[in-house]
C-alpha cells in the first residue's frame, strides 16, 4: 500500500500542485475528468487509501523512468 508521504513526495518531485497532479493522473489513466485537489489531499493526509489504479500509474511511471 502506498503511504501518504510517498504520494506527496512523488507529486512534489514532479513539481506539480495538487490540481495539476490530478490532471496528470487522469491523463495516464485515460479519464476525462481530472482528480480534484480535495481528493489528492485526502490521500496525502491518509484519510483515504490511494486506489490501486492510481498506485499502478505512479509505479509504472517510476518503472519506465528506470529503463
C-alpha positions in Angstrom: 0.0 0.0 0.0 1.3 3.4 -0.9 1.9 5.8 2.0 0.6 9.3 2.1 4.1 10.6 2.4 5.3 8.7 -0.6 2.4 10.1 -2.7 3.1 13.6 -1.6 6.8 13.3 -2.2 6.2 11.8 -5.6 3.9 14.7 -6.6 6.4 17.2 -5.4 9.2 15.5 -7.2 7.2 16.2 -10.4 6.9 19.8 -9.4 3.1 19.7 -9.6 0.4 21.3 -7.5 -2.5 19.0 -6.4 -4.7 20.3 -9.3 -2.0 19.6 -11.9 -1.3 16.3 -10.4 -4.9 15.3 -10.6 -4.8 16.1 -14.3 -1.6 14.2 -14.7 -3.1 11.1 -13.1 -6.3 11.3 -15.2 -4.3 11.5 -18.4 -2.3 8.4 -17.5 -5.5 6.5 -16.6 -7.4 7.6 -19.7 -10.0 9.5 -17.7 -11.9 12.5 -19.0 -12.2 14.2 -15.6 -9.1 15.1 -13.5 -8.9 14.2 -9.9 -9.9 17.1 -7.7 -7.3 18.7 -5.4 -9.5 17.7 -2.5 -9.2 14.1 -3.5 -5.4 14.3 -3.8 -5.4 16.0 -0.4 -7.4 13.1 1.3 -4.8 10.7 0.0 -1.9 12.8 1.1 -3.3 13.2 4.6 -4.0 9.5 4.9 -7.8 10.0 5.2 -8.4 7.6 2.3 -6.2 4.9 0.8 -4.8 5.6 -2.7 -6.7 3.5 -5.2 -4.8 0.6 -6.8 -5.3 2.2 -10.3 -3.5 5.4 -9.1 -0.8 3.4 -7.4 -0.3 1.4 -10.6 0.0 4.6 -12.7 2.6 6.0 -10.4 4.7 2.8 -10.1 4.5 2.4 -13.9 5.9 6.0 -14.4 8.7 5.2 -11.9 9.5 1.9 -13.6 9.6 3.5 -17.1 12.0 6.1 -15.7 14.4 3.4 -14.6 14.8 1.9 -18.1 
